[in-house]
Amino acid sequence: MPGCVADYSGVIDHLELRMTPEASWTLSALCVLVAAVVRGLTGFGFAAIAVVGLAMLGSLQQAVPLVLFLEVASSVMLLRSAWREAHYPLLKRLLLAAACGVPCGIWLLTGIDSGGLTVGVYLLVGLLAIMGLARIRLPMGEGRAGAWLVGGSSGALIAAFSIGGPLVVAWLSHCGLRARVLRATLIMFFFAVDIAALTGLAAASAIPSGTGWQALLMLPALLLGLWLGQQLFLRIQAEQAARFTQWLLLVLAGVGLLGRAWP
């Protein structure tokens, strides 16, 4: 099994610690499990937690395609209901804008130094966590202009970092949609953009070999985490769960930045 999994066993330079493939695979699966628990509990946060955690174990160029595969797998399970309930006029606007943003994200992921890009991910995740904790809302506009701004930005962020959810979630939350329609529209949006991002990365030869098989091996951790999160959802208030997720993201981003800055 270790031979089928991405080699997240690189040297953590500042600790001079070399992990075995077995330890690397175990930590990767644990990262996916924790991220999936948060997703099942709060409905968001999977990509951010998984990308930050996996980037600490390897490279962002390895982490992003793997997380995109897992995001597609989790969305497939929800497509049947989402297909019927999504708000297609808004979804169409967002997807057209995202189609313009995805190539920009692919260029970022493949054309910029991995170290600098990873630091950018940590800073972005930390900033989003702080904004969530402080309840700061960005003025993103309304109507067509807002859809193009949010859809394009989300498409670029998903393709580059697999992190584009907060913008589109915040914007759609202010569109007056019923909860079920909002959820269905988000599922359809993320599924389509994740597929587009994976297609673009494949065309750019930016998906490491064996990534699809690695995602398949991670599916049990994903499914278990989603189930555990749903069980916790019945016992924990939504506000508490959301704030816990934001604190967790902030801590992970801080640890990642400290690791990069450590001499």
C-alpha positions as CSV (number, residue, x, y, z in Angstrom):
1,M,0.0,0.0,0.0
2,P,2.7,2.6,0.8
3,G,4.1,2.3,-2.7
4,C,0.7,3.4,-4.1
5,V,0.5,6.6,-2.1
6,A,2.0,9.9,-3.0
7,D,5.4,10.4,-1.5
8,Y,4.6,12.9,1.3
9,S,7.7,11.6,3.0
10,G,9.9,14.6,2.1
11,V,12.3,16.0,4.6
12,I,10.8,18.5,7.0
13,D,13.9,20.7,6.8
14,H,13.6,22.7,9.9
15,L,13.2,19.6,12.0
16,E,15.6,17.4,10.0
17,L,13.0,14.7,10.3
18,R,12.7,12.0,7.5
19,M,9.4,10.1,7.5
20,T,8.9,6.6,6.2
21,P,6.3,6.1,3.5
22,E,4.2,4.3,6.1
23,A,4.2,7.2,8.5
24,S,3.6,9.6,5.6
25,W,0.6,7.7,4.4
26,T,-0.8,7.4,7.9
27,L,-0.5,11.2,8.5
28,S,-2.0,11.9,5.1
29,A,-5.0,9.7,5.9
30,L,-5.4,11.3,9.4
31,C,-5.4,14.7,7.8
32,V,-8.1,13.7,5.3
33,L,-10.1,12.1,8.2
34,V,-10.0,15.2,10.3
35,A,-10.9,17.4,7.4
36,A,-13.8,15.2,6.5
37,V,-15.1,15.3,10.1
38,V,-15.1,19.0,9.9
39,R,-16.9,18.9,6.5
40,G,-19.6,16.6,7.9
41,L,-20.0,18.7,11.0
42,T,-20.1,22.2,9.5
43,G,-20.6,21.7,5.8
44,F,-17.3,23.5,4.9
45,G,-13.6,23.5,5.6
46,F,-12.6,20.2,4.1
47,A,-10.4,21.6,1.3
48,A,-8.7,24.2,3.4
49,I,-7.8,21.8,6.2
50,A,-6.7,19.0,3.9
51,V,-4.6,21.2,1.6
52,V,-2.8,22.9,4.5
53,G,-2.2,19.6,6.2
54,L,-1.0,17.7,3.1
55,A,1.2,20.7,2.0
56,M,3.0,20.3,5.3
57,L,3.8,16.7,4.5
58,G,4.7,17.2,0.9
59,S,4.2,19.9,-1.8
60,L,1.2,22.0,-2.8
61,Q,1.5,20.6,-6.3
62,Q,0.8,17.1,-4.8
63,A,-1.8,18.2,-2.3
64,V,-4.1,20.2,-4.6
65,P,-4.9,17.5,-7.2
66,L,-5.5,14.9,-4.5
67,V,-7.9,17.1,-2.6
68,L,-9.7,18.0,-5.8
69,F,-10.2,14.2,-6.5
70,L,-11.6,13.8,-3.0
71,E,-13.8,16.8,-3.3
72,V,-15.3,15.4,-6.5
73,A,-15.9,12.0,-4.8
74,S,-17.7,13.7,-1.9
75,S,-19.8,15.8,-4.2
76,V,-20.8,12.7,-6.4
77,M,-22.6,11.3,-3.3
78,L,-24.8,14.4,-3.1
79,L,-25.5,15.1,-6.7
80,R,-28.9,13.3,-7.0
81,S,-30.7,15.7,-4.7
82,A,-28.7,18.7,-5.7
83,W,-29.4,18.3,-9.4
84,R,-33.1,18.9,-8.8
85,E,-32.9,21.7,-6.2
86,A,-30.1,24.0,-7.5
87,H,-30.8,27.6,-8.5
88,Y,-29.6,27.4,-12.2
89,P,-29.8,31.1,-13.1
90,L,-27.3,31.9,-10.4
91,L,-25.3,28.8,-11.0
92,K,-24.9,29.6,-14.7
93,R,-23.5,33.0,-13.9
94,L,-21.0,31.7,-11.3
95,L,-19.8,28.8,-13.6
96,L,-19.3,31.1,-16.6
97,A,-17.1,33.4,-14.4
98,A,-15.3,30.4,-12.8
99,A,-14.4,29.1,-16.3
100,C,-12.4,32.3,-16.8
101,G,-10.8,32.0,-13.4
102,V,-9.7,28.3,-13.5
103,P,-6.9,28.9,-16.1
104,C,-5.5,31.7,-13.9
105,G,-5.4,29.3,-11.0
106,I,-3.7,26.6,-13.0
107,W,-1.1,29.1,-14.1
108,L,-0.5,30.0,-10.5
109,L,-0.1,26.4,-9.4
110,T,2.2,25.4,-12.2
111,G,4.1,28.6,-12.9
112,I,5.1,30.0,-9.4
113,D,7.7,28.7,-7.0
114,S,6.2,26.0,-4.7
115,G,7.6,27.5,-1.5
116,G,6.2,31.0,-2.1
117,L,2.9,29.6,-3.2
118,T,2.6,27.4,-0.1
119,V,3.3,30.5,2.1
120,G,0.5,32.2,0.2
121,V,-1.9,29.4,1.0
122,Y,-1.1,29.6,4.7
123,L,-1.6,33.4,4.7
124,L,-4.9,33.1,2.8
125,V,-6.3,30.4,5.1
126,G,-5.2,32.4,8.1
127,L,-6.8,35.6,6.8
128,L,-10.0,33.8,6.0
129,A,-10.1,32.3,9.5
130,I,-9.5,35.6,11.2
131,M,-12.2,37.2,9.1
132,G,-14.6,34.4,10.1
133,L,-13.8,34.8,13.8
134,A,-14.1,38.6,13.6
135,R,-17.3,38.3,11.5
136,I,-15.8,40.6,8.8
137,R,-17.7,40.5,5.5
138,L,-16.2,41.6,2.2
139,P,-18.2,43.9,-0.1
140,M,-18.5,41.6,-3.1
141,G,-21.3,43.3,-5.0
142,E,-24.6,42.0,-6.1
143,G,-26.2,40.8,-9.4
144,R,-24.2,40.0,-12.4
145,A,-21.1,42.0,-11.3
146,G,-21.0,40.2,-8.0
147,A,-21.4,36.8,-9.7
148,W,-18.6,37.4,-12.1
149,L,-16.3,38.7,-9.3
150,V,-17.0,35.9,-6.9
151,G,-17.2,33.1,-9.5
152,G,-14.0,34.1,-11.2
153,S,-12.1,34.5,-7.9
154,S,-13.4,31.2,-6.6
155,G,-12.5,29.4,-9.9
156,A,-8.9,30.7,-9.7
157,L,-8.6,29.8,-6.0
158,I,-10.0,26.3,-6.4
159,A,-7.7,25.5,-9.3
160,A,-4.6,27.0,-7.6
161,F,-5.2,26.0,-4.0
162,S,-8.4,23.9,-3.9
163,I,-9.7,26.7,-1.6
164,G,-12.4,28.8,-3.1
165,G,-15.4,28.0,-1.0
166,P,-15.6,30.9,1.5
167,L,-16.2,33.5,-1.2
168,V,-19.0,31.8,-3.0
169,V,-20.6,30.6,0.2
170,A,-20.7,34.1,1.6
171,W,-22.1,35.6,-1.6
172,L,-24.8,33.0,-2.2
173,S,-25.8,33.3,1.5
174,H,-26.9,36.9,0.8
175,C,-28.9,36.0,-2.3
176,G,-32.1,35.1,-0.4
177,L,-32.0,31.4,-1.3
178,R,-33.7,28.8,0.9
179,A,-31.3,26.5,2.8
180,R,-31.9,23.5,0.6
181,V,-31.5,25.5,-2.6
182,L,-28.3,27.2,-1.3
183,R,-26.8,23.8,-0.4
184,A,-27.7,22.3,-3.7
185,T,-26.3,25.2,-5.7
186,L,-23.0,25.0,-3.8
187,I,-22.7,21.3,-4.4
188,M,-23.3,21.7,-8.2
189,F,-20.9,24.6,-8.3
190,F,-18.0,22.9,-6.5
191,F,-18.5,19.7,-8.5
192,A,-18.4,21.4,-11.9
193,V,-15.4,23.7,-10.9
194,D,-13.5,20.8,-9.4
195,I,-13.9,18.8,-12.6
196,A,-12.8,21.8,-14.7
197,A,-9.8,22.3,-12.5
198,L,-8.8,18.6,-12.7
199,T,-9.2,18.7,-16.5
200,G,-7.0,21.8,-16.8
201,L,-4.4,20.3,-14.5
202,A,-4.4,17.1,-16.5
203,A,-4.0,19.1,-19.8
204,A,-1.1,20.9,-18.2
205,S,0.5,17.6,-17.1
206,A,0.3,18.9,-13.5
207,I,-1.3,15.9,-11.8
208,P,1.4,13.6,-10.3
209,S,1.1,10.0,-11.5
210,G,-1.0,7.8,-9.3
211,T,-3.0,10.6,-7.8
212,G,-6.4,9.0,-8.7
213,W,-5.3,5.8,-7.0
214,Q,-4.1,7.7,-3.9
215,A,-7.6,9.4,-3.7
216,L,-9.2,5.9,-4.0
217,L,-7.1,4.7,-1.0
218,M,-8.1,7.8,1.0
219,L,-11.8,7.2,0.4
220,P,-12.4,5.1,3.6
221,A,-10.9,8.0,5.7
222,L,-13.1,10.5,3.8
223,L,-16.3,8.4,4.3
224,L,-15.6,7.7,7.9
225,G,-14.9,11.3,8.6
226,L,-18.1,12.5,6.9
227,W,-20.1,10.0,8.9
228,L,-18.4,11.0,12.2
229,G,-19.0,14.7,11.4
230,Q,-22.7,14.1,10.7
231,Q,-23.0,12.3,14.1
232,L,-21.3,15.2,15.9
233,F,-23.6,17.6,14.0
234,L,-26.6,16.2,16.0
235,R,-24.8,16.9,19.3
236,I,-23.0,20.2,18.7
237,Q,-24.4,23.7,18.0
238,A,-23.6,24.9,14.5
239,E,-22.1,28.2,15.8
240,Q,-19.7,26.3,18.1
241,A,-18.7,24.0,15.3
242,A,-18.0,26.8,12.8
243,R,-15.9,28.7,15.3
244,F,-13.9,25.6,16.2
245,T,-13.2,25.1,12.5
246,Q,-12.0,28.7,12.1
247,W,-9.7,28.3,15.1
248,L,-8.4,25.0,13.7
249,L,-7.6,26.7,10.3
250,L,-5.9,29.6,12.1
251,V,-3.7,27.2,14.1
252,L,-2.8,25.1,11.1
253,A,-1.9,28.2,9.0
254,G,0.2,29.5,11.9
255,V,2.0,26.2,12.3
256,G,2.7,26.1,8.5
257,L,4.1,29.6,8.5
258,L,6.3,28.9,11.5
259,G,7.6,25.8,9.8
260,R,8.5,27.8,6.7
261,A,10.2,30.5,8.8
262,W,12.2,28.1,11.0
263,P,15.9,28.3,10.2
